[in-house]
């Protein structure tokens, strides 16, 4: 699945690349063609026109039963070349089931998709990457646990999701060090590994995301609402110095990030979600 190498785009303070450097880099590593129909609108949801739009399964009664497909859409800014910032949309995909006592929702990671546009709205592909299957599997093996109020709704704050970190005294605030970084995807490199398509290579990083799920709407087969987030991640190394940079990610002003849960049948899989997320959530309630 395609994503964005969020840490890799040109450490300008160290190398002073500027516009000439970017042009030269694109000559050396031509980016892949932009897919047809890509929309660079500032707050564009990752939905596709056309395709088959399906109704939710009828096997769920609020967050009290059933299986749920989950999409977290996070509108962010990133400044890989300095100001003005570019627009980044992060889409995290999960399958979710209730714990046996219905006190929490267990989110099993299926994949992440990212879209990047520059300040003119033009889609950008420099820095595009793939999340290796080993990383998807490693993150899926440690489900993200979201506590529930127990009344069929979703409202939770301070939900921490860690990549390549463990044993933090306070998962939300403790700084990473040599004792808390671990090779979560078991590939011999520190933290987790993300492969980069253009320029070709790999980066090793740790990441901490914190989510606040604000109370939203509950309708038959759906739960949707506002999502607040912060993302902190740090590069631990890379296959080249060009890729070894940390670029902050900040929430985008004027765009409302959201969570969307849709009831799906028990046979629905992560593959189905990753392949169909652009149409699966069409017509989700606001």
TORVO-296359 format. One record per residue (C-alpha): z, y, x; chain. Coordinates in nm, 3 decimals, padded with zeros to 5 digits. Each point is the difference from the previous one (the first is absolute). Example, Ala and Ser with C-alpha at 12.3 -4.5 7.8 and 13.67 -1.06 7.14 Angstrom:
% residues 2
       z       y       x unit
  00.780 -00.450  01.230    A
 -00.066  00.344  00.137    A
END
This chain:
% residues 286
       z       y       x unit
  00.000  00.000  00.000    A
 -00.079  00.346  00.128    A
  00.269  00.253  00.071    A
  00.052  00.299  00.226    A
  00.136  00.000  00.354    A
  00.249  00.272 -00.078    A
  00.127  00.038  00.352    A
 -00.318 -00.005  00.198    A
 -00.201  00.313 -00.050    A
 -00.015  00.211  00.311    A
  00.326  00.122  00.156    A
 -00.129  00.356  00.050    A
  00.308  00.134  00.175    A
 -00.034 -00.261  00.274    A
 -00.378 -00.009  00.035    A
 -00.124  00.332 -00.146    A
 -00.295 -00.172 -00.164    A
 -00.094  00.273 -00.249    A
 -00.326 -00.014 -00.196    A
 -00.215 -00.087  00.303    A
  00.222 -00.296  00.077    A
 -00.019 -00.126 -00.357    A
 -00.380  00.022  00.003    A
 -00.014 -00.190  00.329    A
  00.236 -00.268 -00.134    A
 -00.217 -00.048 -00.308    A
 -00.306 -00.037  00.224    A
  00.173 -00.272  00.201    A
  00.142 -00.175 -00.308    A
 -00.225  00.071 -00.302    A
  00.206 -00.031 -00.320    A
 -00.115 -00.240 -00.271    A
 -00.191  00.141 -00.294    A
  00.205  00.152 -00.279    A
 -00.009 -00.225 -00.308    A
 -00.207  00.130 -00.290    A
  00.198  00.175 -00.271    A
  00.285  00.109  00.228    A
  00.176  00.294 -00.164    A
  00.162  00.262  00.220    A
  00.184  00.184 -00.279    A
  00.346  00.118  00.108    A
  00.206 -00.218 -00.237    A
 -00.251 -00.271 -00.082    A
  00.158 -00.326 -00.117    A
 -00.143 -00.313  00.166    A
 -00.188 -00.105 -00.311    A
 -00.364 -00.103 -00.022    A
 -00.249  00.077 -00.274    A
 -00.158 -00.301 -00.165    A
  00.119 -00.357  00.025    A
  00.210 -00.190 -00.247    A
  00.311  00.171 -00.131    A
  00.263 -00.247 -00.120    A
  00.299  00.041 -00.227    A
  00.345 -00.098  00.126    A
  00.119 -00.354 -00.056    A
  00.230 -00.042 -00.299    A
  00.257 -00.208  00.187    A
  00.228  00.287  00.104    A
  00.268  00.184 -00.193    A
  00.081  00.303  00.211    A
  00.148 -00.098  00.336    A
  00.180 -00.294 -00.156    A
 -00.261 -00.274  00.044    A
 -00.341 -00.086  00.137    A
 -00.199  00.075  00.314    A
 -00.121  00.350  00.087    A
 -00.278  00.141  00.212    A
  00.129  00.311  00.178    A
 -00.187  00.294  00.147    A
  00.181  00.279  00.189    A
 -00.235  00.296  00.047    A
  00.127  00.251  00.254    A
 -00.179  00.332  00.052    A
  00.064  00.126  00.352    A
 -00.119  00.238  00.269    A
 -00.067 -00.083  00.364    A
 -00.117  00.228  00.280    A
 -00.168 -00.221  00.261    A
 -00.182  00.296  00.158    A
  00.249  00.273 -00.081    A
 -00.034  00.241 -00.294    A
 -00.143  00.001 -00.258    A
  00.147 -00.330 -00.123    A
 -00.208 -00.284 -00.136    A
  00.072 -00.179 -00.328    A
  00.123 -00.358  00.018    A
  00.048 -00.229 -00.301    A
  00.206 -00.313  00.067    A
 -00.021 -00.283 -00.254    A
  00.253 -00.281  00.044    A
 -00.056 -00.314 -00.208    A
  00.263 -00.257 -00.102    A
  00.065 -00.282 -00.243    A
  00.346  00.028 -00.156    A
  00.240 -00.232 -00.176    A
  00.353  00.044 -00.127    A
  00.298 -00.147  00.179    A
  00.173 -00.280 -00.188    A
  00.272  00.237 -00.126    A
 -00.254  00.276 -00.079    A
  00.190  00.245  00.220    A
 -00.294  00.066  00.233    A
 -00.374 -00.019  00.032    A
 -00.140 -00.198  00.294    A
 -00.324  00.158  00.127    A
 -00.215 -00.234  00.211    A
 -00.246  00.191  00.217    A
 -00.369 -00.070 -00.058    A
 -00.171  00.274  00.198    A
 -00.047  00.368  00.069    A
 -00.306  00.220 -00.049    A
 -00.042  00.355  00.132    A
 -00.247  00.281 -00.063    A
 -00.037  00.303  00.227    A
 -00.188  00.325 -00.058    A
 -00.015  00.313  00.213    A
  00.081  00.351 -00.121    A
 -00.350  00.034 -00.151    A
  00.041 -00.318 -00.206    A
 -00.239 -00.200  00.218    A
  00.102 -00.366  00.045    A
  00.100 -00.091  00.356    A
 -00.028 -00.343  00.160    A
  00.103  00.069  00.360    A
  00.320 -00.199  00.052    A
 -00.076 -00.256 -00.271    A
  00.183 -00.327  00.054    A
  00.083 -00.335 -00.151    A
  00.342 -00.150 -00.060    A
 -00.012 -00.343  00.162    A
  00.081 -00.299 -00.222    A
  00.302 -00.073  00.221    A
  00.150  00.338 -00.089    A
 -00.071 -00.040 -00.371    A
  00.171 -00.340  00.007    A
  00.296  00.132  00.201    A
  00.062  00.287 -00.242    A
 -00.047 -00.229 -00.300    A
  00.266 -00.234  00.139    A
  00.262  00.277 -00.039    A
 -00.042  00.133 -00.357    A
  00.089  00.361 -00.072    A
  00.304 -00.006 -00.230    A
  00.024  00.273 -00.266    A
  00.331  00.013 -00.194    A
 -00.035  00.028 -00.378    A
  00.220  00.161 -00.265    A
 -00.026 -00.320 -00.207    A
 -00.140  00.153 -00.319    A
 -00.368 -00.080  00.062    A
 -00.078  00.332  00.168    A
 -00.052  00.095  00.363    A
  00.208  00.264  00.174    A
  00.116 -00.030  00.361    A
  00.048  00.229  00.298    A
  00.020 -00.050  00.375    A
 -00.197 -00.328  00.005    A
 -00.072 -00.067  00.368    A
 -00.301 -00.198  00.125    A
 -00.004 -00.088  00.371    A
 -00.287 -00.117  00.221    A
  00.099 -00.148  00.337    A
  00.367  00.101 -00.027    A
  00.313 -00.201 -00.074    A
  00.376  00.020  00.042    A
  00.023  00.377 -00.059    A
  00.356  00.111 -00.073    A
 -00.140  00.229 -00.271    A
 -00.358 -00.097 -00.086    A
 -00.074  00.347 -00.137    A
  00.121  00.207  00.296    A
  00.073 -00.204  00.314    A
 -00.244  00.071  00.282    A
 -00.196 -00.293  00.138    A
  00.084 -00.126  00.347    A
 -00.073 -00.304  00.215    A
  00.257 -00.202 -00.192    A
 -00.148  00.067 -00.343    A
 -00.373 -00.028  00.071    A
 -00.131 -00.352 -00.053    A
 -00.333 -00.177  00.014    A
 -00.017 -00.050 -00.375    A
 -00.354 -00.141 -00.005    A
  00.076 -00.230  00.296    A
 -00.306  00.094  00.206    A
  00.179  00.078  00.325    A
 -00.012  00.379 -00.039    A
  00.289  00.233 -00.097    A
  00.040  00.096 -00.366    A
 -00.308 -00.075 -00.208    A
 -00.366  00.005  00.104    A
 -00.275  00.186 -00.182    A
 -00.361 -00.055  00.108    A
 -00.226  00.304  00.037    A
 -00.371 -00.014 -00.077    A
 -00.114  00.335  00.138    A
  00.076  00.049  00.283    A
  00.054 -00.374  00.038    A
  00.347 -00.110  00.103    A
  00.351 -00.058 -00.132    A
  00.323  00.193 -00.033    A
  00.360 -00.127 -00.004    A
  00.241  00.192 -00.220    A
  00.315  00.011 -00.207    A
  00.015  00.159 -00.343    A
  00.261  00.102 -00.255    A
 -00.097  00.102 -00.353    A
  00.258  00.120 -00.253    A
 -00.087  00.001 -00.371    A
  00.161  00.167 -00.301    A
 -00.121 -00.149 -00.329    A
  00.067  00.264 -00.265    A
  00.034 -00.101 -00.364    A
 -00.339 -00.004 -00.168    A
 -00.163 -00.159 -00.301    A
  00.034 -00.354 -00.135    A
 -00.280 -00.116 -00.230    A
 -00.116 -00.353 -00.089    A
 -00.107 -00.162  00.327    A
  00.048  00.314  00.213    A
  00.264  00.191  00.195    A
 -00.111  00.320  00.172    A
  00.171  00.304  00.143    A
  00.038  00.253  00.281    A
  00.054 -00.127  00.354    A
  00.161  00.202  00.278    A
 -00.047 -00.128  00.356    A
  00.055  00.068  00.366    A
 -00.173 -00.185  00.283    A
  00.113 -00.007  00.363    A
 -00.184 -00.211  00.253    A
 -00.022 -00.009  00.376    A
 -00.251 -00.144  00.240    A
  00.145 -00.248  00.250    A
 -00.321 -00.055  00.194    A
 -00.367 -00.070 -00.042    A
 -00.295 -00.164  00.166    A
 -00.112  00.343  00.126    A
  00.169  00.333  00.068    A
 -00.223  00.164 -00.261    A
  00.161 -00.206 -00.274    A
  00.359  00.043  00.118    A
  00.104  00.306 -00.203    A
  00.231  00.074 -00.292    A
 -00.128  00.238 -00.270    A
  00.249  00.104 -00.274    A
 -00.074 -00.083 -00.363    A
  00.135  00.240 -00.265    A
 -00.017  00.004 -00.383    A
 -00.293  00.207 -00.127    A
  00.097  00.309 -00.196    A
 -00.160  00.023 -00.343    A
 -00.062 -00.374 -00.042    A
  00.234 -00.228 -00.194    A
  00.046 -00.340  00.163    A
  00.052 -00.283 -00.249    A
  00.108 -00.359 -00.046    A
 -00.192 -00.219 -00.245    A
  00.105 -00.345 -00.119    A
 -00.227 -00.213 -00.219    A
  00.099 -00.330 -00.156    A
 -00.219 -00.285  00.125    A
  00.003 -00.374 -00.071    A
  00.177 -00.250  00.223    A
 -00.328 -00.114  00.158    A
 -00.086  00.350  00.126    A
 -00.006  00.012  00.383    A
  00.011  00.249  00.284    A
 -00.369 -00.064  00.063    A
 -00.075  00.101 -00.359    A
  00.205  00.317  00.043    A
 -00.159  00.105  00.331    A
 -00.350 -00.065 -00.129    A
  00.053  00.167 -00.336    A
  00.255  00.280  00.045    A
 -00.263  00.272 -00.051    A
 -00.059 -00.109 -00.359    A
  00.319 -00.190 -00.083    A
  00.202  00.318 -00.057    A
 -00.264  00.199 -00.187    A
  00.148  00.136 -00.327    A
  00.355 -00.022  00.134    A
  00.229  00.229 -00.204    A
  00.098  00.327  00.168    A
END
